[in-house]
Amino acid sequence: MAENDTTHFGYQTVKASEKAGRVAGVFHSVAAKYDMMNDLMSGGIHRIWKRFTIEVSGVRPGNKVLDIAGGTGDLSAKFARLVGQDGSVVLADINESMLKVGRDKLIDLGHAGNITYAQADAQYLPFPDNTFDCITIAFGLRNVTDKDLALRSMYRVLKPGGRLLVLEFSKPQHQMLEKIYDVYSFNLLPVMGKLVANDSESYRYLAESIRMHPDQETLKSMMTDAGFSQCKFYNMTGGIVALHKGLKA
């Protein structure tokens, strides 16, 4: 990455080398109230989006799963039950605060045997080639500085026949829904962030980062360019969220 390369941090243009630090600041700030805000922001619907992701994953007993940007561990907890004691789950997050909240939560829930934890950058995953049967990244890809590099990194550590699932906010498919969503995101969301997490700016960044993220077809093309085959996506809640799936041949 060249020294003068730039990228987006929400609607701001910043040096690419600065984005990771800025994103880290956001998640250090919101980690403690992250689960509560997820429930409030989505009205609990995020649990349905994640349940569908689990269903599409095809994860079975004995599989190895990597949950990138796994945060507070919602997906990891479900995968741990599916893979059983003969399988394994790695909860990975670049942010130390989020990883600590997730680890403490999962230990409290009794998930100690088959989950390990890794502070890792999605662009440079510290795992050998052909390691995992399934990789998920939920609501994390939009925060990555170089998404193409991250997708290639994920492809590398998947086993042949393995699946990548990207759960992410996307582009609403109806104009009226998009208008309502914009009003909610830019007016109500920062207020909720201020009241609950004492941090309106982080939730303003959240809304902006969603608008700067590639739409459904663009992300599908990016996955294909990274080497994935049979790429498809499923729109949920009118396209506010989409689940993308790709296979490693």
N, C-alpha and C positions, 0 to 999 in steps of 0.2 A: 504494500500500500504506500503510495507516494506521500511525501510529507504534506503536500498542498491539497490532497484529495478531500472532498467535502461530502457530507451526507445530511440527512434530515434528522433533527431531533424535534418531533412534532412538526410544527410549521417553520421552525427555525432552521437555517442552514448553518452547520457547524463543521469544524474540522473532523474528518473521520476518526482521527486518533482520540478525539474528545468524547465521542458518543457513549462508549461503554461506561466511562466514569459518570456521565450525566444520568444514564439509565440506572446505574448502581445507586446513585443518590435518591432517585425516585423510590426504588424498592427497599432501600434501607429505611426510608421514611414510612412506608405503608405496611411493612411486613407484619407488625403486631396486630393490625386490624384488617389484614388482607381477606381472611375468610368472611368476616362480618360484612365487609364492603361488597364482596362478591354476591352474597345473598341479597343485600339491599339493592345493588345496582341492577341485578337481573331478575329480581323477584323470585329467586331460587331456581330459575330456569337453567342456570349453568349446570346444575346437577343432571338435567335431562340431556344436555349437549354432551356431557362427559359420559353418561351411561351409553349413549348411542356410539360414542367413540370406542368404548370397551366392546360393544357388540360387533362392530365392524372389524375390530383388530384381529379376530380369530385366534387370540392367544389361548394356549392349551397348557395342561400340566407339563412341567419340565422345560418350558420355554425360558429364554433369556430376554428380558425386556429392558430397554433404556427409556426412561421418562425424562426428557430434556426440558429445562425450564420448569421442572416439576413443582417448584414452589412449596406449597404447604401439603403436598402429597396426596391430593384427592385421587388421582389416577393410580399412583403407586400402590395405595392401599388396596384398591380393587384388583390390580394386576397381581399383587402378592397372594391374594386368595386364589386366583385362577391358576398360577404357575405351581403352587404348592411347594413342598419342601425339596422337591427335586429340581425346581426351577429357581430363578433369581431375578430380582428387579434392582436396577440402579436408579436411584433418584439423583438427578444431576441438576445443578443450578449454578449460574455464574455468581449469584449474589449470596454472600455469606449469611446475611440476616434471614433471607428467605429459607435457605437451606437449614439453618438452625431451628426456625419455627416448624418446618416440615419434619425434621428429625424428632424433635420433642413430641410433636403431635402423634406421629406414627408409633413411637415407643410407648406413649400413653395408651394408645389403642391396642397394644399388644403385638405389633408387627416388628419383631426383633430378629427373627430367624433368617428370612430370605431377602431382606432389603439392605443394600449398602448405599453409601452416600458419597457423592463426588462433586467438588466445586470445579466446574468445567465450563469452558467457553464452547458454544455450539459450533463455532468456526474451526476450532482445533480440538476435536474430541480426543481425549487421551486414552484411547482403547485400540487394541489390535484390529486389523482388517477382519471382516467376516465373523464378528462376535455375536451379534444380536439377531434374534428372530423377529423382533418388532421394536420400532422406535416411535415414540410419540413426542410431539412438542405442542403443548396447549397454551394458547395466548402468550406465546413467547417469541415467535419468529419475527413479528413486527418490530421487536426491540433489538434485533441483531443488526450489526452494522453492515456486514456483507452477507446478504441472504443467499446468494449463489454459492459462495464459499461454504456456508453452513450446510446447504443441501448436499454439496459434494462430500463434505465430511461425514454426514449421516449415511450417504450411500456407501462410503468406504467401509464403515464399521458394521453394516448390515450383512447378514449371511445371504448367499444366493437363495432366492425364494422368500426373503424377508420383506416385511411391510413397513412403510413409513406412513404415519398418520399425522397430519397437520391440522389442528383445530384452532381456528383463528377468526376474529371479527373480519367481516368482509363487506361487500357492497349490497345494500338492500335492493331487491328486485322490483320494487314498486315506488313510484315517485312520491306518493302521499306518505308512505311509510318512511321514506328517506327524509322527508321534511320534518315529520314528527320526531324521528330519531335524532336529527340535528338539534332541534330545540331541546330535547332531553339532554343530549350529550354536552352541549355548550352552555346551558343555563342551569339545569338541575344538578348535573353530576358534580361540578366543582363545589356547589353549595353542600351537597351530601358529604363530599370529601372534607370540607372545612368542619362540618358539624360532628362527624363521626371520627375522622382520623386527624383532625386539626391540620389539614393539608389540602388546600384547594388547587395549588399549582400542579401537584403530581397528577391529579385527576383531570386537569385541563390538558396536560401532556398526554394522558391516556386517550382522550377524545381525539386529539390531533394526530396521534400516532396511528390510530385506526384509519383515519381518512387518508393517510399517506401510504398505507399498506397496499400492495398489489391486489387488484380485484380477482375474482374467481378464475377467469380464463388466463389471466397473466400468470398467476401462481401455478396453475396447471402447466403452462408452457415452461416455466422456470424449472419445475420438477422433471419434466421431460428432458430439458437441456442438461440437467445434472445426471442423467442416465437412467432415471426411473421409467418403467414401462407400465402400460395399462393404467395410466393416471386418470383419475376421475374425482369429482367432488359432489358433495351432498349439501344443498342449501338447507339451513334450519332457521326458523323464526323469520321467514321472508327474505333470507339472505343476509340478515344482520350477522349471522355466524355461518361459516362453511367448514365442512370437514373434507380435506383433501387426502386421497389415498394413492400411493404409488408402490410398485413392486420392484425389487432388484432381481433381474433375470438370473 
